[in-house]
Amino acid sequence: MPAQNSDVTLTIRGIDASVKAKLKQRAARHGRSMEGEVRHILADAVRPVNVGVEFHQLGAVFGGLDDLAEVMEDAVTDRRGNAP
């Protein structure tokens, strides 16, 4: 994904070595350079979220929104300590 304003530079200092190693592994899994992976992560972090699309995709993972609603209801009940 080419930057629209390619003269912008961001320097991040003090990254823990383990974070750098995990970032390097993640970049390799995605076929990107570490710099490209960081650009992807940052772009994804600030993209607008469409809640409807997110719920639709999540519903597909759970086999439908009915199943998701049941899972959420159980989680709320458990959180409340089974109180009505």
Backbone as CSV, one residue per row, in Angstrom:
resi,resn,N_x,N_y,N_z,CA_x,CA_y,CA_z,C_x,C_y,C_z
1,MET,0.852,-1.172,0.000,0.000,0.000,0.000,0.900,1.238,0.000
2,PRO,1.038,1.955,-1.117,1.890,3.135,-1.175,1.301,4.281,-0.355
3,ALA,2.175,5.000,0.308,1.738,6.146,1.107,1.382,7.298,0.190
4,GLN,0.358,8.055,0.573,-0.024,9.211,-0.220,0.991,10.337,-0.037
5,ASN,1.538,10.443,1.155,2.511,11.480,1.449,3.792,10.781,1.881
6,SER,4.602,10.357,0.912,5.736,9.492,1.187,6.889,10.187,1.897
7,ASP,6.820,11.491,2.110,7.917,12.159,2.799,7.723,12.182,4.316
8,VAL,6.691,11.530,4.828,6.438,11.457,6.263,7.239,10.292,6.836
9,THR,7.967,10.562,7.918,8.761,9.537,8.581,8.384,9.492,10.045
10,LEU,8.267,8.289,10.570,7.953,8.076,11.970,9.066,7.227,12.566
11,THR,9.686,7.722,13.614,10.746,6.980,14.280,10.249,6.556,15.648
12,ILE,10.415,5.281,15.941,9.998,4.754,17.240,11.239,4.205,17.930
13,ARG,11.554,4.779,19.065,12.732,4.347,19.824,12.313,3.505,21.011
14,GLY,13.238,2.705,21.504,13.008,1.966,22.734,12.124,0.747,22.580
15,ILE,12.086,0.147,21.392,11.298,-1.062,21.181,12.032,-2.239,21.832
16,ASP,11.321,-2.997,22.648,11.891,-4.173,23.300,12.326,-5.178,22.234
17,ALA,13.429,-5.855,22.474,13.961,-6.816,21.507,12.961,-7.924,21.196
18,SER,12.185,-8.346,22.189,11.201,-9.406,21.936,10.075,-8.908,21.032
19,VAL,9.712,-7.648,21.162,8.683,-7.066,20.290,9.204,-7.017,18.861
20,LYS,10.452,-6.613,18.715,11.062,-6.546,17.382,11.118,-7.938,16.753
21,ALA,11.482,-8.942,17.531,11.572,-10.307,17.007,10.197,-10.808,16.564
22,LYS,9.165,-10.537,17.380,7.807,-10.979,17.023,7.300,-10.232,15.798
23,LEU,7.640,-8.966,15.693,7.249,-8.178,14.528,7.915,-8.732,13.272
24,LYS,9.178,-9.118,13.397,9.900,-9.680,12.260,9.255,-10.996,11.816
25,GLN,8.859,-11.844,12.772,8.187,-13.104,12.451,6.833,-12.849,11.783
26,ARG,6.094,-11.892,12.336,4.780,-11.569,11.777,4.922,-11.056,10.344
27,ALA,5.912,-10.190,10.120,6.154,-9.655,8.778,6.480,-10.783,7.804
28,ALA,7.300,-11.723,8.232,7.668,-12.850,7.363,6.441,-13.696,7.021
29,ARG,5.566,-13.929,8.004,4.348,-14.712,7.749,3.469,-14.049,6.697
30,HIS,3.475,-12.715,6.690,2.630,-11.972,5.754,3.361,-11.570,4.475
31,GLY,4.614,-11.975,4.357,5.373,-11.666,3.146,5.709,-10.192,3.001
32,ARG,5.919,-9.527,4.124,6.233,-8.089,4.110,7.547,-7.837,4.839
33,SER,8.117,-6.681,4.581,9.259,-6.234,5.371,8.738,-5.812,6.743
34,MET,9.636,-5.645,7.704,9.191,-5.166,9.016,8.562,-3.793,8.890
35,GLU,9.148,-2.950,8.079,8.597,-1.606,7.879,7.206,-1.680,7.252
36,GLY,7.047,-2.557,6.271,5.749,-2.739,5.638,4.718,-3.281,6.616
37,GLU,5.155,-4.184,7.486,4.243,-4.738,8.490,3.783,-3.657,9.462
38,VAL,4.707,-2.809,9.885,4.345,-1.711,10.798,3.370,-0.766,10.111
39,ARG,3.613,-0.450,8.836,2.664,0.412,8.108,1.288,-0.226,8.064
40,HIS,1.242,-1.542,7.808,-0.042,-2.254,7.759,-0.742,-2.210,9.121
41,ILE,-0.009,-2.479,10.185,-0.580,-2.474,11.537,-1.136,-1.098,11.875
42,LEU,-0.373,-0.051,11.581,-0.831,1.310,11.897,-2.054,1.695,11.075
43,ALA,-2.055,1.359,9.793,-3.210,1.679,8.946,-4.451,0.942,9.435
44,ASP,-4.290,-0.324,9.827,-5.414,-1.110,10.326,-5.929,-0.555,11.653
45,ALA,-5.014,-0.069,12.484,-5.399,0.443,13.806,-6.252,1.706,13.725
46,VAL,-6.102,2.473,12.669,-6.845,3.734,12.580,-7.977,3.710,11.559
47,ARG,-8.196,2.532,10.931,-9.283,2.479,9.944,-10.624,2.560,10.660
48,PRO,-11.604,3.184,10.015,-12.940,3.235,10.609,-13.529,1.829,10.711
49,VAL,-14.296,1.595,11.746,-14.916,0.297,11.954,-16.384,0.374,11.573
50,ASN,-16.814,-0.553,10.735,-18.219,-0.672,10.371,-18.780,-1.789,11.234
51,VAL,-19.520,-1.437,12.275,-20.001,-2.405,13.249,-20.862,-3.484,12.590
52,GLY,-21.670,-3.117,11.632,-22.512,-4.096,10.953,-21.682,-5.151,10.242
53,VAL,-20.661,-4.715,9.545,-19.783,-5.662,8.839,-19.045,-6.535,9.845
54,GLU,-18.563,-5.932,10.926,-17.846,-6.692,11.957,-18.749,-7.776,12.562
55,PHE,-19.999,-7.429,12.884,-20.927,-8.413,13.436,-21.225,-9.520,12.425
56,HIS,-21.380,-9.140,11.158,-21.632,-10.139,10.117,-20.476,-11.128,10.033
57,GLN,-19.240,-10.613,10.036,-18.066,-11.487,9.960,-17.943,-12.345,11.214
58,LEU,-18.216,-11.774,12.362,-18.155,-12.518,13.605,-19.235,-13.598,13.625
59,GLY,-20.417,-13.266,13.121,-21.498,-14.235,13.046,-21.124,-15.418,12.171
60,ALA,-20.401,-15.156,11.096,-19.965,-16.241,10.212,-19.031,-17.201,10.944
61,VAL,-18.201,-16.674,11.810,-17.276,-17.510,12.586,-18.042,-18.411,13.539
62,PHE,-19.116,-17.879,14.136,-19.896,-18.635,15.117,-21.034,-19.433,14.491
63,GLY,-21.153,-19.407,13.185,-22.202,-20.173,12.532,-23.532,-19.454,12.483
64,GLY,-23.523,-18.162,12.658,-24.750,-17.374,12.595,-24.893,-16.485,13.804
65,LEU,-25.664,-15.448,13.668,-25.822,-14.494,14.762,-26.648,-15.055,15.905
66,ASP,-27.523,-16.039,15.641,-28.284,-16.653,16.732,-27.345,-17.321,17.716
67,ASP,-26.359,-18.049,17.189,-25.372,-18.685,18.059,-24.556,-17.639,18.809
68,LEU,-24.212,-16.562,18.129,-23.442,-15.498,18.767,-24.246,-14.868,19.892
69,ALA,-25.532,-14.644,19.669,-26.383,-14.057,20.707,-26.432,-14.957,21.926
70,GLU,-26.501,-16.257,21.713,-26.525,-17.203,22.831,-25.207,-17.168,23.608
71,VAL,-24.117,-17.112,22.904,-22.801,-17.037,23.547,-22.694,-15.756,24.372
72,MET,-23.163,-14.651,23.806,-23.094,-13.367,24.517,-24.003,-13.384,25.751
73,GLU,-25.186,-13.967,25.614,-26.113,-14.051,26.746,-25.506,-14.881,27.873
74,ASP,-24.885,-15.984,27.523,-24.221,-16.818,28.526,-23.094,-16.055,29.215
75,ALA,-22.340,-15.286,28.449,-21.238,-14.518,29.022,-21.751,-13.459,29.991
76,VAL,-22.850,-12.784,29.632,-23.433,-11.772,30.510,-23.968,-12.423,31.779
77,THR,-24.646,-13.557,31.632,-25.176,-14.277,32.792,-24.043,-14.689,33.722
78,ASP,-22.979,-15.228,33.153,-21.826,-15.641,33.967,-21.195,-14.440,34.682
79,ARG,-21.108,-13.346,33.980,-20.498,-12.144,34.547,-21.311,-11.609,35.715
80,ARG,-22.630,-11.726,35.612,-23.514,-11.237,36.670,-23.624,-12.234,37.823
81,GLY,-22.970,-13.373,37.703,-23.046,-14.382,38.745,-24.377,-15.102,38.731
82,ASN,-24.936,-15.287,37.525,-26.210,-15.989,37.329,-27.400,-15.275,37.972
83,ALA,-27.228,-14.017,38.315,-28.354,-13.247,38.866,-29.200,-12.749,37.725
84,PRO,-30.527,-12.701,37.914,-31.411,-12.216,36.833,-31.184,-10.738,36.538
